[in-house]
């Protein structure tokens, strides 16, 4: 599957990545297992950042910002995914702080008509030596700026 930016749907903010649901992602009832949503979200985020120079390749981080940990993951299930094939993952940043970031996301049908699940994922960039929070680089800030949801206009 190509991750070329031109192949992706146009959204007002954030990014949409199509990821594939495989047979082994489904549970015994034929719906996507709840634990697989976190994996598919990761599979949507990874190519976005990799296409912009932030990736992990064979024991090497292309940028120090790759070293981060998930602090919180929440999800609300709306409509089960009941088949294999592509699903659209729309993700954006609600916040990008000194050393933390908060994503929001939705799993949607490819046509956008069905919201399967939605939630948030908070991460913290860590110093590899101390495992303590450390600031994002300017390069990460530049990429993050492309994902930030615009602030609502004042009423």
C-alpha positions in Angstrom: 0.0 0.0 0.0 1.3 3.4 -0.9 1.5 6.1 1.8 1.9 8.9 -0.7 0.3 12.0 0.5 -1.6 12.5 -2.8 -3.4 9.2 -2.2 -4.9 10.2 1.1 -8.4 11.8 1.5 -8.5 15.5 2.1 -9.6 16.5 5.6 -9.9 19.9 7.3 -7.2 19.1 9.8 -4.9 16.2 10.7 -4.4 13.2 8.4 -6.2 10.1 7.2 -4.3 6.9 6.6 -5.8 3.7 5.3 -4.7 0.6 7.2 -5.7 -3.0 6.5 -7.7 -5.1 8.9 -6.5 -8.8 8.5 -8.3 -12.0 9.3 -6.3 -12.5 12.4 -7.4 -9.0 13.7 -11.0 -10.4 14.0 -12.2 -12.3 17.1 -14.2 -15.5 17.3 -17.4 -13.4 16.7 -16.0 -12.0 13.5 -15.5 -8.5 14.7 -12.2 -6.7 15.1 -10.7 -7.5 18.6 -10.7 -4.5 20.9 -6.9 -4.8 21.4 -6.2 -4.5 17.7 -7.3 -0.8 17.5 -4.2 0.4 19.3 -2.0 -1.6 16.8 -3.8 -0.2 13.8 -3.6 3.3 15.2 0.2 2.8 15.5 0.2 1.5 11.9 -1.5 4.7 10.8 0.8 7.0 12.7 4.1 5.3 11.7 4.0 6.0 7.9 3.0 9.6 8.5 6.0 10.4 10.6 8.3 8.1 8.6 7.4 10.0 5.3 8.6 13.1 7.2 11.9 11.7 8.3 11.0 10.5 11.8 11.2 6.7 12.0 12.9 3.6 13.4 15.0 1.7 10.9 17.1 -1.4 11.9 18.2 -0.5 15.4 18.6 3.2 14.4 16.3 6.1 15.2 16.2 8.5 12.4 15.4 11.2 14.9 15.6 11.3 18.7 11.8 12.0 18.8 11.2 8.3 18.0 12.0 7.5 21.6 8.6 8.1 23.4 6.2 6.2 25.5 2.4 6.1 25.5 1.1 7.6 28.7 -2.6 7.1 28.1 -4.8 5.4 25.5 -8.6 5.8 25.5 -11.1 4.5 23.1 -14.9 4.4 22.7 -16.4 1.8 20.4 -19.2 3.0 18.2 -19.8 0.4 15.5 -17.9 -2.9 15.1 -15.5 -3.5 12.2 -16.8 -6.8 10.8 -14.7 -7.5 7.8 -11.1 -7.6 6.5 -9.8 -4.8 4.2 -9.1 -1.2 4.5 -10.3 1.1 7.3 -9.6 4.9 7.4 -7.9 6.2 10.5 -8.2 10.0 10.9 -5.8 11.4 13.4 -4.7 14.8 14.6 -3.0 16.5 17.5 -5.0 18.3 20.1 -1.9 19.4 22.0 1.9 19.4 21.4 3.7 20.5 24.5 7.3 20.7 25.7 7.7 16.9 26.0 4.2 15.5 25.6 1.6 15.3 22.8 -2.0 14.3 22.7 -3.5 12.7 19.6 -7.2 12.4 18.9 -8.4 9.8 16.4 -11.3 8.2 14.7 -11.6 4.8 12.9 -14.0 5.3 10.0 -15.2 3.3 7.1 -13.3 4.2 3.9 -16.2 6.2 2.6 -16.2 8.2 5.9 -19.9 7.4 6.7 -19.4 5.1 9.7 -17.4 5.9 12.8 -16.2 2.6 14.2 -14.3 4.0 17.2 -12.8 7.2 18.5 -10.5 8.2 21.3 -7.2 9.8 22.4 -3.6 8.8 22.8 -1.1 10.8 24.9 2.6 10.3 24.6 5.7 11.6 26.3 9.2 12.0 24.7 11.8 10.3 26.9 15.6 10.7 27.2 16.9 7.3 26.4 19.6 7.5 29.1 17.4 8.7 32.0 13.9 7.6 30.8 12.8 11.1 32.0 10.7 13.5 29.9 12.8 15.6 27.5 11.7 18.3 25.0 10.8 17.5 21.4 13.2 18.7 18.7 12.5 21.5 16.3 12.1 18.9 13.6 9.3 17.1 15.5 7.6 20.5 16.2 7.6 21.2 12.5 5.9 17.9 11.7 3.5 18.2 14.6 2.4 21.6 13.3 1.0 19.9 10.3 -1.3 17.7 12.5 -2.5 20.3 15.0 -6.2 20.9 15.0 -6.9 24.6 14.6 -8.2 26.4 17.7 -11.9 27.2 17.4 -12.7 30.8 16.4 -13.9 33.0 19.3 -17.7 33.3 19.5 
